Amino acid sequence: MNHARITRRQACRLLAAGSAAACLPLDTPSAAGPPKFQLHYALASSMYGKLPLEEIAGEVHKIGAERIDLWPEHHANQREQMEAMGHQRFAELLAKHGVKLGMTTRYDLGPFNLADEIRMLKRFGGSLVVTGSAGPKDVVGAEAKTAVAQFVEKMKPHVELAEQCGVTIGIENHGKALVASLDSIRYLAEAAASPFLGIALAPYHLPQDEKLLARLIEDLGPKLVHFYAWQYGQGCMEKLPKPQELEQMPGRGSLDFRPIVAALKRIGYARWTEIFMHPVPRGIPIMETLQTVTAEINTARAYLSACLAEAT
């Protein structure tokens, strides 16, 4: 590994110090000057598999977040749970826990079928939907640039609706997709004129080179609309012993997040960060219980706090 470890005791101290700040509004003035740069977290419901939404909602503040990201089948089913309980009851659940619906992740819908989801997010005050790209795969160079430009053109009516609703569409650089490589990510950033279309950046799917990833973040600037704190580790396609599977988490695997967090700071990144991984099989919690999932996320969060402290 090429980065310093932090102990669980150090992690707990960092979390305790940051817990009060996590509850403050982002624009809270300070006698010492403007607020310091920080990472603003959202909780991905898929980290808890298919556990009840009623239970997961109570964990949002525990990981230093205010907003939840609802995932559907087959990675989770909280998006379906929301519909089953009804929107009124869902709103009451959010209010009970002081939580907001920030975003949803809808690879199942694809980029051209998001209209109803965008309108739903507007009703709940959400501001982001993440999905994948569409178009030819494994194209490079000029062919890739043209294909990405065509994709962005096809997205225009969907982006117009998103803009009207105050919702951003984030395209993840998913493997084996049109927008997957470093170049195709940059092509999308260049072609997407609207601030309501951008990149949901997943380092997992890119070369595990922290300096390269930091340069990409700086190149994207305001086109970076979501960040997954997620590394490749030993992958997520085959069942592995739990310690090896967890190497996808920040601080567990070999990727040094210090240059990455420093790059986020340099561009003034103010969107959400999700501490993330995929379990095998999909649809199960990353750990055995609700409490241990939250604890694992917080261990990663403490590591990212330590990275940010060095960047500061």
Secondary structure as a PSIPRED ss2 file (coil, helix, strand):
# PSIPRED VFORMAT (PSIPRED V4.0)

   1 M C   1.000  0.000  0.000
   2 N C   1.000  0.000  0.000
   3 H C   1.000  0.000  0.000
   4 A C   1.000  0.000  0.000
   5 R C   1.000  0.000  0.000
   6 I C   1.000  0.000  0.000
   7 T C   1.000  0.000  0.000
   8 R H   0.000  1.000  0.000
   9 R H   0.000  1.000  0.000
  10 Q H   0.000  1.000  0.000
  11 A H   0.000  1.000  0.000
  12 C H   0.000  1.000  0.000
  13 R H   0.000  1.000  0.000
  14 L H   0.000  1.000  0.000
  15 L H   0.000  1.000  0.000
  16 A H   0.000  1.000  0.000
  17 A H   0.000  1.000  0.000
  18 G H   0.000  1.000  0.000
  19 S H   0.000  1.000  0.000
  20 A H   0.000  1.000  0.000
  21 A H   0.000  1.000  0.000
  22 A H   0.000  1.000  0.000
  23 C C   1.000  0.000  0.000
  24 L C   1.000  0.000  0.000
  25 P C   1.000  0.000  0.000
  26 L C   1.000  0.000  0.000
  27 D C   1.000  0.000  0.000
  28 T C   1.000  0.000  0.000
  29 P C   1.000  0.000  0.000
  30 S E   0.000  0.000  1.000
  31 A C   1.000  0.000  0.000
  32 A C   1.000  0.000  0.000
  33 G E   0.000  0.000  1.000
  34 P C   1.000  0.000  0.000
  35 P C   1.000  0.000  0.000
  36 K C   1.000  0.000  0.000
  37 F C   1.000  0.000  0.000
  38 Q C   1.000  0.000  0.000
  39 L C   1.000  0.000  0.000
  40 H E   0.000  0.000  1.000
  41 Y E   0.000  0.000  1.000
  42 A E   0.000  0.000  1.000
  43 L E   0.000  0.000  1.000
  44 A E   0.000  0.000  1.000
  45 S H   0.000  1.000  0.000
  46 S H   0.000  1.000  0.000
  47 M H   0.000  1.000  0.000
  48 Y E   0.000  0.000  1.000
  49 G C   1.000  0.000  0.000
  50 K C   1.000  0.000  0.000
  51 L C   1.000  0.000  0.000
  52 P C   1.000  0.000  0.000
  53 L H   0.000  1.000  0.000
  54 E H   0.000  1.000  0.000
  55 E H   0.000  1.000  0.000
  56 I H   0.000  1.000  0.000
  57 A H   0.000  1.000  0.000
  58 G H   0.000  1.000  0.000
  59 E H   0.000  1.000  0.000
  60 V C   1.000  0.000  0.000
  61 H H   0.000  1.000  0.000
  62 K H   0.000  1.000  0.000
  63 I H   0.000  1.000  0.000
  64 G C   1.000  0.000  0.000
  65 A E   0.000  0.000  1.000
  66 E E   0.000  0.000  1.000
  67 R E   0.000  0.000  1.000
  68 I E   0.000  0.000  1.000
  69 D E   0.000  0.000  1.000
  70 L E   0.000  0.000  1.000
  71 W C   1.000  0.000  0.000
  72 P C   1.000  0.000  0.000
  73 E C   1.000  0.000  0.000
  74 H C   1.000  0.000  0.000
  75 H C   1.000  0.000  0.000
  76 A C   1.000  0.000  0.000
  77 N C   1.000  0.000  0.000
  78 Q H   0.000  1.000  0.000
  79 R H   0.000  1.000  0.000
  80 E H   0.000  1.000  0.000
  81 Q H   0.000  1.000  0.000
  82 M H   0.000  1.000  0.000
  83 E H   0.000  1.000  0.000
  84 A H   0.000  1.000  0.000
  85 M H   0.000  1.000  0.000
  86 G C   1.000  0.000  0.000
  87 H H   0.000  1.000  0.000
  88 Q H   0.000  1.000  0.000
  89 R H   0.000  1.000  0.000
  90 F H   0.000  1.000  0.000
  91 A H   0.000  1.000  0.000
  92 E H   0.000  1.000  0.000
  93 L H   0.000  1.000  0.000
  94 L H   0.000  1.000  0.000
  95 A H   0.000  1.000  0.000
  96 K H   0.000  1.000  0.000
  97 H H   0.000  1.000  0.000
  98 G C   1.000  0.000  0.000
  99 V C   1.000  0.000  0.000
 100 K E   0.000  0.000  1.000
 101 L E   0.000  0.000  1.000
 102 G E   0.000  0.000  1.000
 103 M E   0.000  0.000  1.000
 104 T E   0.000  0.000  1.000
 105 T E   0.000  0.000  1.000
 106 R C   1.000  0.000  0.000
 107 Y C   1.000  0.000  0.000
 108 D C   1.000  0.000  0.000
 109 L C   1.000  0.000  0.000
 110 G C   1.000  0.000  0.000
 111 P C   1.000  0.000  0.000
 112 F C   1.000  0.000  0.000
 113 N C   1.000  0.000  0.000
 114 L C   1.000  0.000  0.000
 115 A H   0.000  1.000  0.000
 116 D H   0.000  1.000  0.000
 117 E H   0.000  1.000  0.000
 118 I H   0.000  1.000  0.000
 119 R H   0.000  1.000  0.000
 120 M H   0.000  1.000  0.000
 121 L H   0.000  1.000  0.000
 122 K H   0.000  1.000  0.000
 123 R H   0.000  1.000  0.000
 124 F H   0.000  1.000  0.000
 125 G C   1.000  0.000  0.000
 126 G C   1.000  0.000  0.000
 127 S C   1.000  0.000  0.000
 128 L E   0.000  0.000  1.000
 129 V E   0.000  0.000  1.000
 130 V E   0.000  0.000  1.000
 131 T E   0.000  0.000  1.000
 132 G C   1.000  0.000  0.000
 133 S C   1.000  0.000  0.000
 134 A C   1.000  0.000  0.000
 135 G C   1.000  0.000  0.000
 136 P C   1.000  0.000  0.000
 137 K C   1.000  0.000  0.000
 138 D C   1.000  0.000  0.000
 139 V C   1.000  0.000  0.000
 140 V C   1.000  0.000  0.000
 141 G H   0.000  1.000  0.000
 142 A H   0.000  1.000  0.000
 143 E H   0.000  1.000  0.000
 144 A H   0.000  1.000  0.000
 145 K H   0.000  1.000  0.000
 146 T H   0.000  1.000  0.000
 147 A H   0.000  1.000  0.000
 148 V H   0.000  1.000  0.000
 149 A H   0.000  1.000  0.000
 150 Q H   0.000  1.000  0.000
 151 F H   0.000  1.000  0.000
 152 V H   0.000  1.000  0.000
 153 E H   0.000  1.000  0.000
 154 K H   0.000  1.000  0.000
 155 M H   0.000  1.000  0.000
 156 K H   0.000  1.000  0.000
 157 P H   0.000  1.000  0.000
 158 H H   0.000  1.000  0.000
 159 V H   0.000  1.000  0.000
 160 E H   0.000  1.000  0.000
 161 L H   0.000  1.000  0.000
 162 A H   0.000  1.000  0.000
 163 E H   0.000  1.000  0.000
 164 Q H   0.000  1.000  0.000
 165 C H   0.000  1.000  0.000
 166 G C   1.000  0.000  0.000
 167 V C   1.000  0.000  0.000
 168 T E   0.000  0.000  1.000
 169 I E   0.000  0.000  1.000
 170 G E   0.000  0.000  1.000
 171 I E   0.000  0.000  1.000
 172 E E   0.000  0.000  1.000
 173 N C   1.000  0.000  0.000
 174 H C   1.000  0.000  0.000
 175 G C   1.000  0.000  0.000
 176 K C   1.000  0.000  0.000
 177 A C   1.000  0.000  0.000
 178 L C   1.000  0.000  0.000
 179 V C   1.000  0.000  0.000
 180 A C   1.000  0.000  0.000
 181 S C   1.000  0.000  0.000
 182 L H   0.000  1.000  0.000
 183 D H   0.000  1.000  0.000
 184 S H   0.000  1.000  0.000
 185 I H   0.000  1.000  0.000
 186 R H   0.000  1.000  0.000
 187 Y H   0.000  1.000  0.000
 188 L H   0.000  1.000  0.000
 189 A H   0.000  1.000  0.000
 190 E H   0.000  1.000  0.000
 191 A H   0.000  1.000  0.000
 192 A C   1.000  0.000  0.000
 193 A C   1.000  0.000  0.000
 194 S C   1.000  0.000  0.000
 195 P C   1.000  0.000  0.000
 196 F C   1.000  0.000  0.000
 197 L E   0.000  0.000  1.000
 198 G E   0.000  0.000  1.000
 199 I E   0.000  0.000  1.000
 200 A E   0.000  0.000  1.000
 201 L E   0.000  0.000  1.000
 202 A C   1.000  0.000  0.000
 203 P H   0.000  1.000  0.000
 204 Y H   0.000  1.000  0.000
 205 H H   0.000  1.000  0.000
 206 L C   1.000  0.000  0.000
 207 P C   1.000  0.000  0.000
 208 Q C   1.000  0.000  0.000
 209 D C   1.000  0.000  0.000
 210 E H   0.000  1.000  0.000
 211 K H   0.000  1.000  0.000
 212 L H   0.000  1.000  0.000
 213 L H   0.000  1.000  0.000
 214 A H   0.000  1.000  0.000
 215 R H   0.000  1.000  0.000
 216 L H   0.000  1.000  0.000
 217 I H   0.000  1.000  0.000
 218 E H   0.000  1.000  0.000
 219 D H   0.000  1.000  0.000
 220 L H   0.000  1.000  0.000
 221 G H   0.000  1.000  0.000
 222 P H   0.000  1.000  0.000
 223 K H   0.000  1.000  0.000
 224 L E   0.000  0.000  1.000
 225 V E   0.000  0.000  1.000
 226 H E   0.000  0.000  1.000
 227 F E   0.000  0.000  1.000
 228 Y E   0.000  0.000  1.000
 229 A E   0.000  0.000  1.000
 230 W C   1.000  0.000  0.000
 231 Q C   1.000  0.000  0.000
 232 Y C   1.000  0.000  0.000
 233 G C   1.000  0.000  0.000
 234 Q C   1.000  0.000  0.000
 235 G C   1.000  0.000  0.000
 236 C C   1.000  0.000  0.000
 237 M C   1.000  0.000  0.000
 238 E C   1.000  0.000  0.000
 239 K C   1.000  0.000  0.000
 240 L C   1.000  0.000  0.000
 241 P C   1.000  0.000  0.000
 242 K H   0.000  1.000  0.000
 243 P H   0.000  1.000  0.000
 244 Q H   0.000  1.000  0.000
 245 E H   0.000  1.000  0.000
 246 L H   0.000  1.000  0.000
 247 E H   0.000  1.000  0.000
 248 Q H   0.000  1.000  0.000
 249 M C   1.000  0.000  0.000
 250 P C   1.000  0.000  0.000
 251 G C   1.000  0.000  0.000
 252 R C   1.000  0.000  0.000
 253 G C   1.000  0.000  0.000
 254 S C   1.000  0.000  0.000
 255 L C   1.000  0.000  0.000
 256 D C   1.000  0.000  0.000
 257 F C   1.000  0.000  0.000
 258 R H   0.000  1.000  0.000
 259 P H   0.000  1.000  0.000
 260 I H   0.000  1.000  0.000
 261 V H   0.000  1.000  0.000
 262 A H   0.000  1.000  0.000
 263 A H   0.000  1.000  0.000
 264 L H   0.000  1.000  0.000
 265 K H   0.000  1.000  0.000
 266 R H   0.000  1.000  0.000
 267 I C   1.000  0.000  0.000
 268 G C   1.000  0.000  0.000
 269 Y C   1.000  0.000  0.000
 270 A C   1.000  0.000  0.000
 271 R C   1.000  0.000  0.000
 272 W E   0.000  0.000  1.000
 273 T E   0.000  0.000  1.000
 274 E E   0.000  0.000  1.000
 275 I E   0.000  0.000  1.000
 276 F C   1.000  0.000  0.000
 277 M C   1.000  0.000  0.000
 278 H C   1.000  0.000  0.000
 279 P C   1.000  0.000  0.000
 280 V C   1.000  0.000  0.000
 281 P C   1.000  0.000  0.000
 282 R C   1.000  0.000  0.000
 283 G C   1.000  0.000  0.000
 284 I C   1.000  0.000  0.000
 285 P E   0.000  0.000  1.000
 286 I C   1.000  0.000  0.000
 287 M C   1.000  0.000  0.000
 288 E C   1.000  0.000  0.000
 289 T C   1.000  0.000  0.000
 290 L H   0.000  1.000  0.000
 291 Q H   0.000  1.000  0.000
 292 T H   0.000  1.000  0.000
 293 V H   0.000  1.000  0.000
 294 T H   0.000  1.000  0.000
 295 A H   0.000  1.000  0.000
 296 E H   0.000  1.000  0.000
 297 I H   0.000  1.000  0.000
 298 N H   0.000  1.000  0.000
 299 T H   0.000  1.000  0.000
 300 A H   0.000  1.000  0.000
 301 R H   0.000  1.000  0.000
 302 A H   0.000  1.000  0.000
 303 Y H   0.000  1.000  0.000
 304 L H   0.000  1.000  0.000
 305 S H   0.000  1.000  0.000
 306 A H   0.000  1.000  0.000
 307 C H   0.000  1.000  0.000
 308 L H   0.000  1.000  0.000
 309 A H   0.000  1.000  0.000
 310 E H   0.000  1.000  0.000
 311 A H   0.000  1.000  0.000
 312 T C   1.000  0.000  0.000
